[in-house]
Amino acid sequence: MRLMGNPYMCNNECDASTPELAHPPELMFDFEGRHPSTFWQSATWKEYPKPLQVNITLSWSKTIELTDNIVITFESGRPDQMILEKSLDYGRTWQPYQYYATDCLDAFHMDPKSVKDLSQHTVLEIICTEEYSTGYTTNSKIIHFEIKDRFAFFAGPWLRNMASLYGQLDTTKKLRDFFTVTDLRIRLLRPAVGEIFVDELHLARYFYAISDIKVHGRCKCNLHATVCVYDNSKLTCECEHNTTGPDCGKCKKNYQGRPWSPGSYLPIPKGTANTCIPSISSIGNPPKFNRKWPNISSLEVSNPNQVAPKLALSTVSSVQVANHKRANVCDNELLHCQNGGTCHNNVRCLCPAAYTGILCEKLRCEEAGSCGPDSGQGAPPRGSPALLSLLLLLAALLGTAGPLGI
């Protein structure tokens, strides 16, 4: 039996033991350019009225600073009730990030709000939103946790006044911590029902299915590193300024001539390194040191491969999933380069001059806004896959203030 609206969804014909019918959690983090979309799917609500609840936990074993919206794409209806949670201590304790519900007052005893209802003074408020909790329709598959909208309270609607944002982050620890995580947990509490009452004769229609999770961020290195590397299955800051530790959070031995301090965004644009200086016992005269910090936009992951989080799915028991390598960008099976493009080593499409995009699916003139009857470039062929940005997936890539398709 297949669902209306998405002919590739399955319910009672899913079978984890059969590759053709399996929908394992790895499919939430594979390449999303193929059609139909691949997706993870939960069990159905066959034990109703017992709640159908699933936790999806993402762990990076590293402190991460979020730089763009968290985006979750559902292939089933978006859940009637969901909580996004964060941890700052590697999953030992959790705190809510945002509540999602079709009825916030009924589900969580909270008045519904959106990020637009917040301000500079209330930006840290934990809200419940009803904005993303409607049933399955073609254009309502995505749930956001809005990072950029919160940045905009300080940097302006187009994020052009980044100096103001950096100044706030530099001087307000609670604001820095708000955008910092070691782990994220998605708590799915009630599937999309769409009606007032659950149809107990057709419980197989109720479940969760997610095709993609994107978390954008960068390694937290306390502004004491220009590079974060992925080595031995672990993210590590390459600490500078005589600092050491997982987040460059302390001075090296014999460089404790003054207390450790994080680097500073101020003064804009260069900032201050706050370099650790040699201990008095190890020097004759105090050294001179460079107080300038490189442009903060240089902080990135030097390994170009995606850095996938450790993933745990749980209802009662947990299933651990190891880190995954980057899926092929193109191949000669499902991920064909479009419009005459050729696949190069499964990592990129070599596109004709008139086309661009991951799979050569977009006219180059569209990017420049110059397509027209005289441009010599017609509309792209029907059925070309939509452009999906290759972001550093923090399921995805960890980078600087740029998008991480981590």
FENFENFEN-V904972 format. One record per backbone hydrogen bond with DSSP energy under -1.0 kcal/mol. NH is the residue of the N-H (numbers start at 1). CO is the residue of the C=O. Records with the same first field share a line. If there is no record, write none. Layout:
NH->CO + CO
This chain:
9->6
14->11
15->21
18->15
21->18
27->24
28->25
29->26
40->210
41->23
42->208
45->203 + 206
46->44
48->45
50->47
54->188
55->314
56->186
57->312
58->184
59->310
60->182
64->181
65->218
66->179
67->216
70->145
71->214
72->143
73->212
74->141
75->209
76->209
80->190
81->190
82->100
83->187
84->98
85->185
86->95
87->183
92->89
95->86
97->84
98->84
99->127
100->82
101->129
102->80
107->103
108->104
110->104
113->128
117->114
118->115
125->122
129->99
140->137
143->72
145->70
151->147
152->148
154->151
155->151
156->152
159->156
161->155
165->161
166->162
167->163
168->164
169->165
170->166
171->167
172->168
176->172
177->173
178->174
179->175
180->177
181->64
182->87
183->87
184->58
185->85
186->56
187->83
188->54
189->81
190->81
200->198
202->199
205->202
206->203
210->40
211->73
212->73
213->28
214->71
218->65
220->63
224->221
228->300
229->236
231->234
236->229
238->227
239->237
240->224
243->240
244->250
248->245
250->244
252->242
255->252
257->277
263->222
264->272
271->267
272->264
273->291
276->241
279->254
282->279
283->280
298->295
299->296
302->228
310->59
311->321
312->57
313->319
314->55
315->317
319->313
321->311
329->346
331->335
338->359
341->338
342->350
344->348
347->344
348->344
350->342
355->352
356->362
360->357
362->356
364->354
368->364
370->365
375->372
384->381
391->389
393->391 + 405
394->215
399->217
406->392 + 393
